[in-house]
Amino acid sequence: MNFKTFKIARFFGIALISCAVVLLFVNPKPENNLPAGFITPIIALEFIQSPQEVARFFEVSDVAAYVQDLNLGNSIDYLFMCLYSSLLFFIALGIYHITQAKTMFIAMLFCFSMLIFDGLENLQLHQIVQLYKTGDITPNLGLLNIFTWLKWSSIASCFLLFSPFFFKGKIAHKIIGVLCVVCFGLCIAAFLQHGILNEIFASSVVIVFLLLVVFVFTYRPKIVE
């Protein structure tokens, strides 16, 4: 049985965590400028809903530096999206090699959709940052809402498809399975109720990604005697 895919996933896992650390320092910090319920500027901007919220978002002490950090983070995010979608793709491929579960083909399709919609999301974010002072960003906000939710729901759906595999494993694997299901539920809840649930949902995605990275480094196939 071929387990090389999890070894490939390890590379993307390390690169993903490294890139996430860079983004943690690059992305701007909150300055009492975020919509109610949000504590992370980049998450708030992805889920932002109105021109008024956008105007408030840029009420910071140094707008030029804030915009510069946003643009730099947006540029790095193109690498970040390639890394996390590749990590999930090779995990899905690895699970398929182990279980022959055809649902992993759907998971792989979600890996492509999250990559595409994250890229489209970033294009809208760039336009909003550039035009919020001088142009009508209402169409951009509409497209941003669509692309953002298609990206996040693709990630949560991929996790959900992984969950049956993890439920069949050890206690630690079952915990990952539970969190995958919880993450999908939070995605639905955050879609229905804008605000703090978006932050909680995003945090749950981060936790699952971290656990998946640990998984690809610790998984050992059962040896049939």
C-alpha positions as protocol buffer text, in pm:
chain_id: "A"
residue {
  index: 1
  type: MET
  ca { x: 0 y: 0 z: 0 }
}
residue {
  index: 2
  type: ASN
  ca { x: 131 y: 344 z: -92 }
}
residue {
  index: 3
  type: PHE
  ca { x: 187 y: 580 z: 206 }
}
residue {
  index: 4
  type: LYS
  ca { x: 418 y: 818 z: 21 }
}
residue {
  index: 5
  type: THR
  ca { x: 139 y: 1072 z: -10 }
}
residue {
  index: 6
  type: PHE
  ca { x: 144 y: 1142 z: 366 }
}
residue {
  index: 7
  type: LYS
  ca { x: 520 y: 1193 z: 342 }
}
residue {
  index: 8
  type: ILE
  ca { x: 461 y: 1450 z: 67 }
}
residue {
  index: 9
  type: ALA
  ca { x: 194 y: 1609 z: 287 }
}
residue {
  index: 10
  type: ARG
  ca { x: 456 y: 1653 z: 560 }
}
residue {
  index: 11
  type: PHE
  ca { x: 649 y: 1892 z: 336 }
}
residue {
  index: 12
  type: PHE
  ca { x: 339 y: 2102 z: 275 }
}
residue {
  index: 13
  type: GLY
  ca { x: 256 y: 2090 z: 646 }
}
residue {
  index: 14
  type: ILE
  ca { x: 592 y: 2233 z: 748 }
}
residue {
  index: 15
  type: ALA
  ca { x: 579 y: 2494 z: 473 }
}
residue {
  index: 16
  type: LEU
  ca { x: 221 y: 2587 z: 570 }
}
residue {
  index: 17
  type: ILE
  ca { x: 308 y: 2643 z: 935 }
}
residue {
  index: 18
  type: SER
  ca { x: 615 y: 2848 z: 836 }
}
residue {
  index: 19
  type: CYS
  ca { x: 406 y: 3063 z: 602 }
}
residue {
  index: 20
  type: ALA
  ca { x: 138 y: 3104 z: 871 }
}
residue {
  index: 21
  type: VAL
  ca { x: 398 y: 3233 z: 1116 }
}
residue {
  index: 22
  type: VAL
  ca { x: 515 y: 3488 z: 858 }
}
residue {
  index: 23
  type: LEU
  ca { x: 156 y: 3602 z: 800 }
}
residue {
  index: 24
  type: LEU
  ca { x: 104 y: 3630 z: 1175 }
}
residue {
  index: 25
  type: PHE
  ca { x: 374 y: 3898 z: 1185 }
}
residue {
  index: 26
  type: VAL
  ca { x: 288 y: 4062 z: 851 }
}
residue {
  index: 27
  type: ASN
  ca { x: -89 y: 4101 z: 882 }
}
residue {
  index: 28
  type: PRO
  ca { x: -200 y: 4416 z: 1067 }
}
residue {
  index: 29
  type: LYS
  ca { x: -311 y: 4418 z: 1430 }
}
residue {
  index: 30
  type: PRO
  ca { x: -656 y: 4536 z: 1546 }
}
residue {
  index: 31
  type: GLU
  ca { x: -696 y: 4899 z: 1655 }
}
residue {
  index: 32
  type: ASN
  ca { x: -1056 y: 4908 z: 1778 }
}
residue {
  index: 33
  type: ASN
  ca { x: -1159 y: 4933 z: 1413 }
}
residue {
  index: 34
  type: LEU
  ca { x: -1329 y: 4598 z: 1355 }
}
residue {
  index: 35
  type: PRO
  ca { x: -1700 y: 4511 z: 1322 }
}
residue {
  index: 36
  type: ALA
  ca { x: -1871 y: 4376 z: 1632 }
}
residue {
  index: 37
  type: GLY
  ca { x: -1762 y: 4024 z: 1721 }
}
residue {
  index: 38
  type: PHE
  ca { x: -1434 y: 4030 z: 1528 }
}
residue {
  index: 39
  type: ILE
  ca { x: -1086 y: 4034 z: 1679 }
}
residue {
  index: 40
  type: THR
  ca { x: -868 y: 3953 z: 1377 }
}
residue {
  index: 41
  type: PRO
  ca { x: -838 y: 4218 z: 1102 }
}
residue {
  index: 42
  type: ILE
  ca { x: -787 y: 3980 z: 810 }
}
residue {
  index: 43
  type: ILE
  ca { x: -1083 y: 3763 z: 915 }
}
residue {
  index: 44
  type: ALA
  ca { x: -1295 y: 4075 z: 966 }
}
residue {
  index: 45
  type: LEU
  ca { x: -1201 y: 4201 z: 619 }
}
residue {
  index: 46
  type: GLU
  ca { x: -1282 y: 3869 z: 453 }
}
residue {
  index: 47
  type: PHE
  ca { x: -1631 y: 3867 z: 609 }
}
residue {
  index: 48
  type: ILE
  ca { x: -1691 y: 4244 z: 594 }
}
residue {
  index: 49
  type: GLN
  ca { x: -2038 y: 4335 z: 472 }
}
residue {
  index: 50
  type: SER
  ca { x: -2085 y: 4704 z: 398 }
}
residue {
  index: 51
  type: PRO
  ca { x: -1900 y: 5016 z: 277 }
}
residue {
  index: 52
  type: GLN
  ca { x: -1960 y: 5163 z: 622 }
}
residue {
  index: 53
  type: GLU
  ca { x: -1779 y: 4872 z: 787 }
}
residue {
  index: 54
  type: VAL
  ca { x: -1496 y: 4910 z: 537 }
}
residue {
  index: 55
  type: ALA
  ca { x: -1463 y: 5282 z: 616 }
}
residue {
  index: 56
  type: ARG
  ca { x: -1452 y: 5199 z: 987 }
}
residue {
  index: 57
  type: PHE
  ca { x: -1196 y: 4924 z: 918 }
}
residue {
  index: 58
  type: PHE
  ca { x: -949 y: 5184 z: 791 }
}
residue {
  index: 59
  type: GLU
  ca { x: -992 y: 5422 z: 1085 }
}
residue {
  index: 60
  type: VAL
  ca { x: -647 y: 5342 z: 1222 }
}
residue {
  index: 61
  type: SER
  ca { x: -352 y: 5548 z: 1344 }
}
residue {
  index: 62
  type: ASP
  ca { x: -136 y: 5487 z: 1034 }
}
residue {
  index: 63
  type: VAL
  ca { x: -351 y: 5411 z: 732 }
}
residue {
  index: 64
  type: ALA
  ca { x: -58 y: 5390 z: 490 }
}
residue {
  index: 65
  type: ALA
  ca { x: 122 y: 5128 z: 701 }
}
residue {
  index: 66
  type: TYR
  ca { x: -205 y: 4941 z: 753 }
}
residue {
  index: 67
  type: VAL
  ca { x: -269 y: 4924 z: 378 }
}
residue {
  index: 68
  type: GLN
  ca { x: 91 y: 4823 z: 313 }
}
residue {
  index: 69
  type: ASP
  ca { x: 64 y: 4535 z: 559 }
}
residue {
  index: 70
  type: LEU
  ca { x: -267 y: 4425 z: 410 }
}
residue {
  index: 71
  type: ASN
  ca { x: -124 y: 4424 z: 57 }
}
residue {
  index: 72
  type: LEU
  ca { x: 186 y: 4234 z: 163 }
}
residue {
  index: 73
  type: GLY
  ca { x: -21 y: 3979 z: 352 }
}
residue {
  index: 74
  type: ASN
  ca { x: -252 y: 3945 z: 53 }
}
residue {
  index: 75
  type: SER
  ca { x: 47 y: 3872 z: -172 }
}
residue {
  index: 76
  type: ILE
  ca { x: 190 y: 3610 z: 65 }
}
residue {
  index: 77
  type: ASP
  ca { x: -154 y: 3453 z: 92 }
}
residue {
  index: 78
  type: TYR
  ca { x: -125 y: 3331 z: -269 }
}
residue {
  index: 79
  type: LEU
  ca { x: 153 y: 3101 z: -151 }
}
residue {
  index: 80
  type: PHE
  ca { x: -41 y: 3016 z: 166 }
}
residue {
  index: 81
  type: MET
  ca { x: -346 y: 2902 z: -29 }
}
residue {
  index: 82
  type: CYS
  ca { x: -134 y: 2677 z: -251 }
}
residue {
  index: 83
  type: LEU
  ca { x: 22 y: 2517 z: 57 }
}
residue {
  index: 84
  type: TYR
  ca { x: -295 y: 2445 z: 254 }
}
residue {
  index: 85
  type: SER
  ca { x: -488 y: 2316 z: -49 }
}
residue {
  index: 86
  type: SER
  ca { x: -194 y: 2091 z: -142 }
}
residue {
  index: 87
  type: LEU
  ca { x: -173 y: 1960 z: 215 }
}
residue {
  index: 88
  type: LEU
  ca { x: -540 y: 1864 z: 208 }
}
residue {
  index: 89
  type: PHE
  ca { x: -510 y: 1717 z: -142 }
}
residue {
  index: 90
  type: PHE
  ca { x: -232 y: 1478 z: -42 }
}
residue {
  index: 91
  type: ILE
  ca { x: -412 y: 1384 z: 278 }
}
residue {
  index: 92
  type: ALA
  ca { x: -720 y: 1303 z: 70 }
}
residue {
  index: 93
  type: LEU
  ca { x: -505 y: 1103 z: -171 }
}
residue {
  index: 94
  type: GLY
  ca { x: -343 y: 920 z: 120 }
}
residue {
  index: 95
  type: ILE
  ca { x: -681 y: 834 z: 272 }
}
residue {
  index: 96
  type: TYR
  ca { x: -794 y: 705 z: -66 }
}
residue {
  index: 97
  type: HIS
  ca { x: -490 y: 479 z: -90 }
}
residue {
  index: 98
  type: ILE
  ca { x: -575 y: 335 z: 252 }
}
residue {
  index: 99
  type: THR
  ca { x: -954 y: 306 z: 229 }
}
residue {
  index: 100
  type: GLN
  ca { x: -1040 y: 325 z: -143 }
}
residue {
  index: 101
  type: ALA
  ca { x: -1317 y: 565 z: -35 }
}
residue {
  index: 102
  type: LYS
  ca { x: -1447 y: 735 z: -349 }
}
residue {
  index: 103
  type: THR
  ca { x: -1557 y: 1034 z: -140 }
}
residue {
  index: 104
  type: MET
  ca { x: -1192 y: 1135 z: -143 }
}
residue {
  index: 105
  type: PHE
  ca { x: -1230 y: 1230 z: -509 }
}
residue {
  index: 106
  type: ILE
  ca { x: -1490 y: 1484 z: -395 }
}
residue {
  index: 107
  type: ALA
  ca { x: -1249 y: 1601 z: -125 }
}
residue {
  index: 108
  type: MET
  ca { x: -981 y: 1649 z: -391 }
}
residue {
  index: 109
  type: LEU
  ca { x: -1224 y: 1857 z: -596 }
}
residue {
  index: 110
  type: PHE
  ca { x: -1284 y: 2072 z: -288 }
}
residue {
  index: 111
  type: CYS
  ca { x: -907 y: 2123 z: -268 }
}
residue {
  index: 112
  type: PHE
  ca { x: -914 y: 2278 z: -614 }
}
residue {
  index: 113
  type: SER
  ca { x: -1226 y: 2484 z: -542 }
}
residue {
  index: 114
  type: MET
  ca { x: -1083 y: 2629 z: -219 }
}
residue {
  index: 115
  type: LEU
  ca { x: -768 y: 2730 z: -409 }
}
residue {
  index: 116
  type: ILE
  ca { x: -963 y: 2894 z: -692 }
}
residue {
  index: 117
  type: PHE
  ca { x: -1207 y: 3079 z: -467 }
}
residue {
  index: 118
  type: ASP
  ca { x: -932 y: 3192 z: -229 }
}
residue {
  index: 119
  type: GLY
  ca { x: -752 y: 3345 z: -527 }
}
residue {
  index: 120
  type: LEU
  ca { x: -1071 y: 3519 z: -640 }
}
residue {
  index: 121
  type: GLU
  ca { x: -1132 y: 3636 z: -285 }
}
residue {
  index: 122
  type: ASN
  ca { x: -786 y: 3791 z: -273 }
}
residue {
  index: 123
  type: LEU
  ca { x: -851 y: 3979 z: -597 }
}
residue {
  index: 124
  type: GLN
  ca { x: -1163 y: 4134 z: -444 }
}
residue {
  index: 125
  type: LEU
  ca { x: -979 y: 4218 z: -122 }
}
residue {
  index: 126
  type: HIS
  ca { x: -712 y: 4395 z: -325 }
}
residue {
  index: 127
  type: GLN
  ca { x: -975 y: 4595 z: -514 }
}
residue {
  index: 128
  type: ILE
  ca { x: -1152 y: 4693 z: -192 }
}
residue {
  index: 129
  type: VAL
  ca { x: -827 y: 4809 z: -30 }
}
residue {
  index: 130
  type: GLN
  ca { x: -741 y: 5015 z: -339 }
}
residue {
  index: 131
  type: LEU
  ca { x: -1086 y: 5163 z: -408 }
}
residue {
  index: 132
  type: TYR
  ca { x: -1251 y: 5211 z: -68 }
}
residue {
  index: 133
  type: LYS
  ca { x: -1176 y: 5586 z: -68 }
}
residue {
  index: 134
  type: THR
  ca { x: -1248 y: 5673 z: -429 }
}
residue {
  index: 135
  type: GLY
  ca { x: -1479 y: 5415 z: -584 }
}
residue {
  index: 136
  type: ASP
  ca { x: -1799 y: 5217 z: -541 }
}
residue {
  index: 137
  type: ILE
  ca { x: -1693 y: 4895 z: -367 }
}
residue {
  index: 138
  type: THR
  ca { x: -2046 y: 4755 z: -330 }
}
residue {
  index: 139
  type: PRO
  ca { x: -2004 y: 4512 z: -625 }
}
residue {
  index: 140
  type: ASN
  ca { x: -1667 y: 4403 z: -484 }
}
residue {
  index: 141
  type: LEU
  ca { x: -1823 y: 4336 z: -145 }
}
residue {
  index: 142
  type: GLY
  ca { x: -2092 y: 4123 z: -308 }
}
residue {
  index: 143
  type: LEU
  ca { x: -1835 y: 3913 z: -494 }
}
residue {
  index: 144
  type: LEU
  ca { x: -1614 y: 3896 z: -186 }
}
residue {
  index: 145
  type: ASN
  ca { x: -1900 y: 3749 z: 17 }
}
residue {
  index: 146
  type: ILE
  ca { x: -1958 y: 3480 z: -247 }
}
residue {
  index: 147
  type: PHE
  ca { x: -1593 y: 3384 z: -295 }
}
residue {
  index: 148
  type: THR
  ca { x: -1515 y: 3393 z: 77 }
}
residue {
  index: 149
  type: TRP
  ca { x: -1795 y: 3157 z: 167 }
}
residue {
  index: 150
  type: LEU
  ca { x: -1720 y: 2923 z: -125 }
}
residue {
  index: 151
  type: LYS
  ca { x: -1359 y: 2904 z: -3 }
}
residue {
  index: 152
  type: TRP
  ca { x: -1437 y: 2846 z: 365 }
}
residue {
  index: 153
  type: SER
  ca { x: -1719 y: 2602 z: 291 }
}
residue {
  index: 154
  type: SER
  ca { x: -1488 y: 2404 z: 60 }
}
residue {
  index: 155
  type: ILE
  ca { x: -1240 y: 2370 z: 346 }
}
residue {
  index: 156
  type: ALA
  ca { x: -1508 y: 2270 z: 598 }
}
residue {
  index: 157
  type: SER
  ca { x: -1662 y: 2022 z: 352 }
}
residue {
  index: 158
  type: CYS
  ca { x: -1321 y: 1866 z: 292 }
}
residue {
  index: 159
  type: PHE
  ca { x: -1280 y: 1822 z: 667 }
}
residue {
  index: 160
  type: LEU
  ca { x: -1625 y: 1663 z: 689 }
}
residue {
  index: 161
  type: LEU
  ca { x: -1533 y: 1409 z: 421 }
}
residue {
  index: 162
  type: PHE
  ca { x: -1217 y: 1322 z: 615 }
}
residue {
  index: 163
  type: SER
  ca { x: -1410 y: 1253 z: 937 }
}
residue {
  index: 164
  type: PRO
  ca { x: -1523 y: 892 z: 867 }
}
residue {
  index: 165
  type: PHE
  ca { x: -1160 y: 789 z: 821 }
}
residue {
  index: 166
  type: PHE
  ca { x: -1058 y: 944 z: 1151 }
}
residue {
  index: 167
  type: PHE
  ca { x: -1355 y: 798 z: 1340 }
}
residue {
  index: 168
  type: LYS
  ca { x: -1221 y: 450 z: 1256 }
}
residue {
  index: 169
  type: GLY
  ca { x: -880 y: 523 z: 1408 }
}
residue {
  index: 170
  type: LYS
  ca { x: -730 y: 561 z: 1754 }
}
residue {
  index: 171
  type: ILE
  ca { x: -863 y: 797 z: 2022 }
}
residue {
  index: 172
  type: ALA
  ca { x: -645 y: 1083 z: 1892 }
}
residue {
  index: 173
  type: HIS
  ca { x: -776 y: 1024 z: 1541 }
}
residue {
  index: 174
  type: LYS
  ca { x: -1136 y: 1016 z: 1665 }
}
residue {
  index: 175
  type: ILE
  ca { x: -1078 y: 1358 z: 1824 }
}
residue {
  index: 176
  type: ILE
  ca { x: -969 y: 1491 z: 1485 }
}
residue {
  index: 177
  type: GLY
  ca { x: -1283 y: 1338 z: 1333 }
}
residue {
  index: 178
  type: VAL
  ca { x: -1504 y: 1508 z: 1591 }
}
residue {
  index: 179
  type: LEU
  ca { x: -1336 y: 1844 z: 1532 }
}
residue {
  index: 180
  type: CYS
  ca { x: -1379 y: 1803 z: 1156 }
}
residue {
  index: 181
  type: VAL
  ca { x: -1754 y: 1762 z: 1207 }
}
residue {
  index: 182
  type: VAL
  ca { x: -1766 y: 2048 z: 1459 }
}
residue {
  index: 183
  type: CYS
  ca { x: -1584 y: 2272 z: 1213 }
}
residue {
  index: 184
  type: PHE
  ca { x: -1843 y: 2198 z: 945 }
}
residue {
  index: 185
  type: GLY
  ca { x: -2122 y: 2276 z: 1191 }
}
residue {
  index: 186
  type: LEU
  ca { x: -1955 y: 2604 z: 1284 }
}
residue {
  index: 187
  type: CYS
  ca { x: -1933 y: 2691 z: 916 }
}
residue {
  index: 188
  type: ILE
  ca { x: -2311 y: 2665 z: 887 }
}
residue {
  index: 189
  type: ALA
  ca { x: -2362 y: 2856 z: 1211 }
}
residue {
  index: 190
  type: ALA
  ca { x: -2125 y: 3136 z: 1104 }
}
residue {
  index: 191
  type: PHE
  ca { x: -2303 y: 3163 z: 768 }
}
residue {
  index: 192
  type: LEU
  ca { x: -2632 y: 3213 z: 949 }
}
residue {
  index: 193
  type: GLN
  ca { x: -2504 y: 3443 z: 1226 }
}
residue {
  index: 194
  type: HIS
  ca { x: -2241 y: 3703 z: 1130 }
}
residue {
  index: 195
  type: GLY
  ca { x: -1989 y: 3809 z: 1395 }
}
residue {
  index: 196
  type: ILE
  ca { x: -1810 y: 3618 z: 1668 }
}
residue {
  index: 197
  type: LEU
  ca { x: -1908 y: 3284 z: 1512 }
}
residue {
  index: 198
  type: ASN
  ca { x: -1695 y: 3374 z: 1210 }
}
residue {
  index: 199
  type: GLU
  ca { x: -1394 y: 3408 z: 1439 }
}
residue {
  index: 200
  type: ILE
  ca { x: -1475 y: 3083 z: 1621 }
}
residue {
  index: 201
  type: PHE
  ca { x: -1520 y: 2902 z: 1291 }
}
residue {
  index: 202
  type: ALA
  ca { x: -1189 y: 3036 z: 1155 }
}
residue {
  index: 203
  type: SER
  ca { x: -1014 y: 2931 z: 1478 }
}
residue {
  index: 204
  type: SER
  ca { x: -1159 y: 2580 z: 1446 }
}
residue {
  index: 205
  type: VAL
  ca { x: -1019 y: 2558 z: 1093 }
}
residue {
  index: 206
  type: VAL
  ca { x: -674 y: 2653 z: 1223 }
}
residue {
  index: 207
  type: ILE
  ca { x: -694 y: 2388 z: 1495 }
}
residue {
  index: 208
  type: VAL
  ca { x: -793 y: 2116 z: 1250 }
}
residue {
  index: 209
  type: PHE
  ca { x: -510 y: 2212 z: 1015 }
}
residue {
  index: 210
  type: LEU
  ca { x: -260 y: 2190 z: 1301 }
}
residue {
  index: 211
  type: LEU
  ca { x: -393 y: 1848 z: 1401 }
}
residue {
  index: 212
  type: LEU
  ca { x: -375 y: 1729 z: 1040 }
}
residue {
  index: 213
  type: VAL
  ca { x: -10 y: 1832 z: 1022 }
}
residue {
  index: 214
  type: VAL
  ca { x: 55 y: 1637 z: 1341 }
}
residue {
  index: 215
  type: PHE
  ca { x: -137 y: 1343 z: 1191 }
}
residue {
  index: 216
  type: VAL
  ca { x: 73 y: 1316 z: 874 }
}
residue {
  index: 217
  type: PHE
  ca { x: 388 y: 1307 z: 1088 }
}
residue {
  index: 218
  type: THR
  ca { x: 260 y: 1051 z: 1338 }
}
residue {
  index: 219
  type: TYR
  ca { x: 42 y: 818 z: 1132 }
}
residue {
  index: 220
  type: ARG
  ca { x: 170 y: 463 z: 1111 }
}
residue {
  index: 221
  type: PRO
  ca { x: -3 y: 203 z: 893 }
}
residue {
  index: 222
  type: LYS
  ca { x: -134 y: -112 z: 1051 }
}
residue {
  index: 223
  type: ILE
  ca { x: 98 y: -404 z: 981 }
}
residue {
  index: 224
  type: VAL
  ca { x: -86 y: -714 z: 869 }
}
residue {
  index: 225
  type: GLU
  ca { x: 90 y: -1028 z: 989 }
}
